[in-house]
Amino acid sequence: MNSGVQETTLEINLASLTHNYTYLKKQVQPGVKLLGVVKASAYGSSAAQLALHLEKIGVDYFAVAYSSEGVALREAGVQTPILVFHPQPINFEEIIAHNLEPSLYSLRILSLFKTLAIQNQLTSYPVHLKFNTGINRIGFATSETDEVITALNETETLKVVSVFSHLAASEDLKENAYTLKQINLFKTIASNIIKGIGYQPILHQANTSGILNYPEAHFDMVRSGIGLYGFGNESKFDKNLKPIASLKSIISQIHSLQPGDSLGYNRGFVATKLTRSATIPIGHADGIGRIYGHKKGYVIINEQRAYILGIVCMDMIMVDVTEIDCQEGDEVVIFDESYPANILAEHAGTISYELITSMATRIKRVFVEK
Ligand SMILES: *Cc1c(COP(=O)(O)O)cnc(C)c1O
């Protein structure tokens, strides 16, 4: 079948993004804000285009992981407040210069940022306090609450826009008791902070699966990748969220292999019968890891499964099309709405997030709205 694509292309459907945004907004009470998490190039797509689209449809806040990602959004014209989850002291100047808002997650970071803000004679600079309630990854300890309050109250230089925390297992209902403990601890911390600083910041704790599974964790704002690429583990997620990315490519060449002929590096596949293979321009440098080789993964050609034969090359894979009616130039689906990324990812023992965030920048991004 002749395809729309002329080369390997990641197609991002902005209509599906709007759909997911609207759907998630409906899961929270009116007035609860939605923060769009657009870290890691918006989970592998393109942070600027997605952020500008989300800004247009009314998203309240953005978050990125690293400071450089926030700078790129500002340079693309994003006006909405941007929280930087995981800044380092070396980023503070750039954060202030681009009107980004740091997450302060340790007494060291708080003290260094405060010192710099005082040196710059800033007042009420927006910051976010990240507390660890059980993921043990990043965040102030509960026992540090008083010290945090004291440090904040010493000057007028910082303004706490939000207090937040992150759930460790919101997608796993077997860990319900642990999650409820995290939520209760967060409530205690938040009320102590509010008492200590004398005003009410935005409170937030839920990520996407927290939105779906724990209404009691919605507080004033929720954080979400907006179901960008579906789903850590499809069975645990709401089917109403649509995968927004499709990865398509094209058959470059077809080879006929006689019994005994081999395919690819180290003769990774040896034909035992007459075999037809199709070569596709995508490889491990594009994010299709070597683990998918030797028939672990497959792609879809003319609605049929074509298994990857032999070793995945840097820029190419070869797939089995012996039983598939196809020709050079035909479209190849690596994942799309009906063959979602999480299914392919499962063949490698991973999740869609890892698969999609590793899509190389050399893969063309195309935005559609349909
Ligand atoms: C990545 C991240 C999120 C978004 O999580 P999703 O499950 O993809 O919605 C939310 N909060 C924090 C702190 C994160 O690091």
The ligand as an SDF file (V2000), in Angstrom:
LIG
                    3D

 15 15  0  0  0  0  0  0  0  0999 V2000
    7.2850   12.8630   34.8950 C   0  0  0  0  0  0  0  0  0  0  0  0
    6.6040   13.3880   36.0780 C   0  0  0  0  0  0  0  0  0  0  0  0
    5.2030   13.5650   36.0710 C   0  0  0  0  0  0  0  0  0  0  0  0
    4.3110   13.1160   34.9340 C   0  0  0  0  0  0  0  0  0  0  0  0
    3.9700   11.7760   35.0890 O   0  0  0  0  0  0  0  0  0  0  0  0
    2.9520   11.0250   34.1090 P   0  0  0  0  0  0  0  0  0  0  0  0
    2.6670    9.7830   34.8150 O   0  0  0  0  0  0  0  0  0  0  0  0
    3.6920   10.8340   32.8160 O   0  0  0  0  0  0  0  0  0  0  0  0
    1.7900   11.8990   33.9460 O   0  0  0  0  0  0  0  0  0  0  0  0
    4.6260   14.1790   37.1680 C   0  0  0  0  0  0  0  0  0  0  0  0
    5.3740   14.5890   38.2150 N   0  0  0  0  0  0  0  0  0  0  0  0
    6.7100   14.4090   38.2750 C   0  0  0  0  0  0  0  0  0  0  0  0
    7.4490   14.8770   39.4730 C   0  0  0  0  0  0  0  0  0  0  0  0
    7.3700   13.8050   37.2170 C   0  0  0  0  0  0  0  0  0  0  0  0
    8.6920   13.6200   37.2810 O   0  0  0  0  0  0  0  0  0  0  0  0
  1  2  1  0
  2  3  1  0
  2 14  2  0
  3  4  1  0
  3 10  2  0
  4  5  1  0
  5  6  1  0
  6  7  2  0
  6  8  1  0
  6  9  1  0
 10 11  1  0
 11 12  2  0
 12 13  1  0
 12 14  1  0
 14 15  1  0
M  END
$$$$
